[in-house]
Amino acid sequence: MSQGHPEAYGKLLEILREVDDLQRAAAVLSWDQQCYMPPGGASARGEQLATLERVAHERFTRPDIGELLDRLDGWAKGLEQGSAEASLIRVTRREYDRARRVPQDLVHRLSRARTRAFDAWLQAREERRFATFAGPFADLVALEVELTEALGYAETRYDALLDQSEPGVTTRALERLFGRLREVQVPLVQAIAEKPRRPGPEGVVAPAGSEGAIWEMCQSLLRDIGFDFRRGRLDRSVHPFTTMFSVGDVRLTVRPNGLNLHNTVFTVLHEGGHALYNQGIPAEFEGTPLAGGASGGVHESQSRLWENLVGRSREFWEYYLPRARQHFPALAELRPEEAYRLVNAAGPSLIRTDADEVTYNLHIILRFEIERALLDGDLPAAEVPGAWAEKMRAYLGLTPADDLEGALQDIHWAWGGFATFPSYTLGNVISAQLWDAARAAHPEIPDQVRRGDFGTLLGWLREHVHAHGAKFTPDELVQRATGQHLDPEPYLLYLRHKYGELYEL
């Protein structure tokens, strides 16, 4: 990107790529920690990660980057708005100013605390006891509060952390969004609850000893939707995730015990959506802050689009059911319409990743409210399980049998992912807007999905989402792709139409 540009721009790219190398090295260690590292390596791995993150932070916050950005400000104003160069300077300035507010010692302490919390979370899950996690978690919450004070915020501590994952989105805006979703989704949940409950996809389980066949199915499905195994790989972890070491090395994981329909097809489509986004980032953005998604919510829009708008459609099951029968003999007598209704069975559930489209956002609202209470000091860490159970009863009418069904089910708090849960709901909203826009441009997409041809859809996403990397804020990107600002109404219309038909409401 620096050919023909001022010397200062070339120097900025050089430094940014050094910082990125350190961050990607830390990501490799983190991936290994979750996939292959033996438990005995946890302590040393925590120190290794802390060192890398501290050194990366030190290098990124040195005065020379600020001086280069100052020298480039005038030049950037003369560039075309939305160009890669102008966007890089703007995004780097935003991240630089934010990083400069955080003391290096806090970066080091946070990294170590996150590693301790992750190790405690794994043990707590085995014991199904939040108490094992509570101490390290309380330490981590205290450091996250310290981080919010260092970053600064206009209204709430949550704003400080939310801005890291969702630039331009505020807590106040989230509250308005959640309010509108409650207004429509709670009555929809209640109306569905009055209908006879259909069996869910968890009832379709692969036969014993078929993990190898399931693994082949995961890889085949990823290839179908366009994942390039020459530039990526699939592994196993306790909690599914996707990570990116470069545009040529994108990795995703699934649970090793994911032997039912939900934990294979939909987990693969979800993580595959993230991976496709990463593989679609332009190579010229490599090593810079542009080599990522516009936000967590935009990233989730890709995973939720493939998981729900594609994977839970009639057209997809007309194509995929014959393939699924090869790995799930219990589906031998199932017809495509029955499969479509089966995978869209709606009703309250305890586990977020198993939740249907109608109830999913209630799981996110629960976590959002608990996070806010933790950061504001209104909820001690040790009391999270009780608050969780109370909100679960209020929103979904269910009570967790133990902490594994409750506050231990997600990895996010264990690695310090505070204020990231709202990205899932933002992703749901954005996915519907992108889906509508893609079909308006290419009405043939549903018929292509019926034939197992996902190329047109992926190509549209490559052009309108992936190719921009982190050049734009979430709202800017949505507006460019769809002609609309971020708007929940297309998503709510999709839910009402789909589930109204399914449940004859």
N, C-alpha and C positions, 0 to 999 in steps of 0.2 A: 504493500500500500504506500510505500514511501518514495517510489520513483518520481523524480521531478519535484519533490516537496522540500520544504526547508530542512536544513540540517537538524534543527531542534526536533522535528517530527521523527526523523530516523533514529535519533538518540532516545526519544521517548519509547519508540517501539522496542528498541534493544533492551531497555530496562524492564519494560512490561513483560517481555518474554522471559527474562530471568526470574521475575516474580512468579510468573505462571509455571515455570519449570518446578519451582519449589512447591507450589500449591498442588500440582499434578502428582509430584512425588508423594506428598502427604495423602493424596487421594488413593494412590496405589496401596499404601500401607493400611489405610482405612478399609479398602476393599478386601485385602488379605485378612484383616482382623475379623471381618464378618463372614468370610467364606472358608478360610483354611487355617488360620492361626490357632495353635493349641492354647488352652486356657492359661497355661503357665507363662505365656508370653505377654499377658495383659499389662503388667507393670512396666516392663521395658518398652512396650509399644506406646504406652502413654507418654513416656519421656521422649521417644523418638518423634511422635506427632507434635508434641508441644514445642520441641526444638525447631522443627521445620516451619511450623506456623509462626513462631516468634521471629525467626530469621526472615520469612517472607513479609511479615508485617513491618519489620525494621527497614527492609529494603524499599518497600512501597511507600513508606511515610517519610523518607529522607527528604530534605529541602530541595534537592536537585530536581525532583519530579515537579514540585510546585513551581520552581523557576522555569522549567521547560513549558509547563502549561501556561504560565504568565506570558512567556514569549510567543506562544502560539495562539493566544486569544484573538488578537487582531487578525491574523491570517485566517483563522477559522470562520470569522464573521463574513469573510468574502467568499466562502465556499458555498456550494449549493446545499440548501437545507435538506437534511436527510442523507447526505453523502456519508460514506464510510469514515472519511477523515474527520469531518465535523462531528459526527456521532461519537467517534472514539474519544475525541478531546472532551466533549460534553460528559460522556459517561465516566471517563477517567477522573475528571474534575469532581464529579459527584462522589465517587468512591474514595478518592484521595482525601477530600475534605472530611468525609465521615470517618475514615480510618485514622486520620490525624487526631481525632478526638479521643481515641481509645489508647490508654497507656499500654506500653509493651508488656509490662508485668501482668496486666489483666489478661492480655491475649494468652500468655503462657499459663496462667492459673486456670483460665477457662478451658483450655485444651486438656490439661491434666484432669480437671474435674469431669469433663465429658467422657474421657476414657474410663475413669473410675465408675461413673454412673452407668455407662454401657455394660461394663463387667458385672456390676451389681444387678442390673436389669436382667441379664441372662440368667444369673443365679436365682433371682426372685421368680422368674418365669418357671424355672424347674420346680421351685418350692410352692409356686402359686400363692406367694405371700408378698404383698406390697411392703411390709415392714422391712424386709431385707434391702429394698431399694430406697426406702424413705430417707435414710441418713445422707448418702451421696446425692440424692435428688434435692434435698434441702440445701446442701452446700452449693449445688449447681444453680438453684433458683436464686440464692443470695448473690451469686456472681452475675447472673443475668440481670438482676435489679441494678447492680453496680454498673453493668454495661449500659443500661438505659440512661442512667444519670450521666455517664460519660458522653453518650451520643447526643443527649438532649432531646426534648420533645415539646410540642406546642400545647397539647392538652393532656394526654395520658402516656404512661410508660409504654403501653402497648404500641403506641404510634412509633416509638423509637425502633422497636424490633420489626414491626410490620413494614416499615420503609425499606428494610434490607431485602425482603423477599418480594414486596409489591410496591415498587416506586410509584408515588403519586396517589396511592390508596390510603385513606385514613380510617381510624377506628370508627369515627362518626359515620363515614360512608358505609362501612361494613354493617353497622347497626341498622342503617336504613335498608340495606339489601336484605339482611336477615329478617327484618320486620316484614318486608314484602313477601319473602319466601314462606314465612310462617303463616301469613294471611291466606295463602293459597294452599300450601302443602298440608297444614294440619287438618283442615276440613277434608282434603282428599284422602289423607291417611284414615280418618274416621269413617269416611264413606266406604272405603275398601274393607275396613275392619268388619263392617256389617255384612259383607259378602262371605260365602264359604271360602275357607282358606285352601288354596291349592298347594300341593307338595312343592317344595323348593328344590333347587338343583343339588343341594347337599345330599339328597337321597340317591343320586346316581353315582355309585362308587365303582372304581375300577376293581377287577378281580385281584386277589392276592398275588403278589409276585410279578406284577405287571409294570413296575416302575420304569424298566428299560423302554417298554413300548410307549409309556406316557412321555418319557423324555424325548423320544423320537417325534411324538406328536407336537410337543412344544417347539422343537426346532423347525418342523415342517410348517407350522402355523406362522412362525416368524418369517420364514422365507416367503410364504404366500403374500404377506402384507408388504414385503419389500425390504426387510432387514438384510443387510449385507454382512455375511459371516466372515468375509475377508477383512472386514474392518470392525469386528466385534465378536463377542462370545456370550454364552449363556452358562450360568453357574447356579449353585444352591446356596441359600442363606436362611437364617431363622425368619427374617422379615424381608419380603421382596423389595428390591430397589434397583435403580439404574445409575450408573456413574460413567463419567467421560474423562479419559486421560488425554485424548486428542480426537480430532474428527476421524482419525484412522483407527481409533481404539475405544470403542463404546461397549460397555458391559452391562448386562442385566442379570438378575437372579430371580429364582422362584423358590418357594418352600420345598425342602427335600421330601416332605410327606404330603405334597399336594396331589393326592390321588383321586380327587373327585372333580366333577365337571367344572365347578366354580373355581377351584384353586388351580386349574390348568388353563382352560380356554380364556377366562376373563383376566386372570393374573398375567398371562402371556400377552394378551392384547393391551392391557393397561401399561405394563412396563415396555412393551414393544412400541407404544405410542411415544413414550419418552425417548426411547433409543432412536426411533426414526427422526425425531426432531434433532437430536444430537448429531446424527450422521448427515443431516441436511444443512448443517452450519457451513458456510463457505470456508474453504481452506485458507483464504486470505485473512480471515479473522483469527487464525490460530495464534495462540500466545497472547491475546489481548482480552480486555474485558468484554469485547463484543462477541466472543466465542462461547456464548451461552444463550439461554432463553431470555425473552423480554422480561419475564418474571416467573415466579412459581406458579401463578395462576394460568399464565399462557402455556407453560409446560404441562400443567394438569389438563388444560383444554385438549391437548393432543392425546394424552392417555385416556381421558374420559370419552373423547370422540370415538376412538377405536374400540374401547371397551363397550360403550353403551350405544351410541348412535349407529355404529356398524355392527358390533358383536351381538347386540340384543335385538337386531332387526329380523323381520321375517325373511328378507332376502338372504341374509347371511346364513340362516339355518337351512334354507333350501339348498344352498351350496355345501355347507359344512357337515350336515347330519350324516351323509354317507361316509365321510371320513371319520367322524366321531365314533361311528359304529365299530370301526376296526379296533378301537381301543376301549370302548365301553359296550360290551356285548348286551348289557341290560337295555340298550337303546334299539335293539333289533326290531321291535314292533312299533317303535315311535315314529310318528309322521312329522314332517316339518312344522305344520301348524301347531301340533302338540308340543314340539320342542320349543317353539317361539313362546308359547304360553307358559311352559315350564320355567324357562330361564327368566321370565318376567313376572314370576310369582311375587306379589308384594305383601308386606306385613312386617311388623316390628321384629328386630333381631338384636342380639347383644353385641355382635362384632361388626365394627365399621366396614371392614373389607368384604364382609358378606352381605352388607345392606343393599337393598334394592334402590332404584332411582327415586322412589317416592319418599323413602325415609332417610336416605343418606345424609341429607343436609342437616337433619336433626342431630345426628352424631357429631357433625362439625360444630354446630351451635353449642352443644354441651361442652366440647373441648375449649372453644373460644371463651366461654364464660368462666371456666375453671382457670384458664391461663390468666385472664384479666385479674381474677381474685388473688392468684398467687403473686403476680407482679405488684399488685396494689397493697399487698400485705394483709389482705382480708381473709386468707385461707392458708393455714400452716400446711407444709408439704405432707406431714403425717396424716392429715385429715382428708386428703384427696379421695381415698376410696369411699368414704362416707358421702362426700359431696357428689361423687360420681354416681353412686347408687341412687341417691335422692333425685338427681336430675334424670337418670335413666327411667325411673318410675314415672316422673312427671311428664317426660316427652314421649316415651315409648311404652310405658306400662309394664316394664320388665325389671327384674332384679337380678344382678349377676350372682351366680352361685359361689364364685370366689374371685380373687383379684386378677386371675388370668383372663377371666371373662369381662373384667372391668378395666381398671386403670393401668394394667400392665400390658394390654394388648398391642399398643403402638410403640414403635422404636423412637419416635420423634423426640420425646423429652429426654430419652437416654443419651442422645447425641446433641442435645442443646437446641433442638429445632423448635424453639418457641415462636409463636406467631406465624407458623407455616401451615397450620390446619386450614385457615380460611382460603388458602390457595386452591383447595379441592373444590370448594363451592364456587369460587370465581372460575375455576376451570369448567365446572358444569355449565355455568351461564355462558361463558365464551364459546364452549364447544357447540352449543345449539346455534349461535349466531354464525359461526364458521360453517357448520353443516348446511344451514340454509343458503348461505352465499355460494358455497361450492356447488350445490344442486341447482341453484339458479343459473350459474354459469355453465353447468354440465348436467342437464336433466337426465342424461343416460346413466349417471352414477349408480342409482339403485339397481338397474338391470345388470350393470357390470358386476356389482357385488353378488348378485344371484348366480353369476357364472364364475365367481372366484377371481375376478379381474379387479384389482385395487389400484391399478396404475394411474388412472385419471385422477382419482381422489388424492393419492399421494403426490402426484405432480402439482395439483392445485395448492396443496399445503406447502410443498417445497417452495413454490413461487411466492405465495402470499404470507407465509409465516416463517418457515425455516430459513429462507435466504436472508432475512433481516437480522438474525441473531438477536443481540441485545441493543440494536440501534435505537429502538423506540420504547416509550413507556407502554404498559398494557393497553391503555385507552387509545393511544396513538396507533398502535398496531391494529387493534380491532377496527378502528375507524377506517384505516387504509384498506383493510381486507374486506370489510363488509359495508362500508358507507355509513355505519352507525356507531355511536358511542356505546360503551359497555351498557347492556340493557338486559334485565332479567326476563322481560316479557316473552321473547321467542322461546326461552327455556320452559317457562311456565305453560305456554301454549302447547309445546311439545308434550309435557307431562299430562296435561288435562286431556288432550286428544288421544294419546296412546293408551293411558290407563282408563279413560272414560270408555273407550271401545273394549278394552280387555275385560273390564268388570261391569260393563253395561250400566254405567252410572248415568 
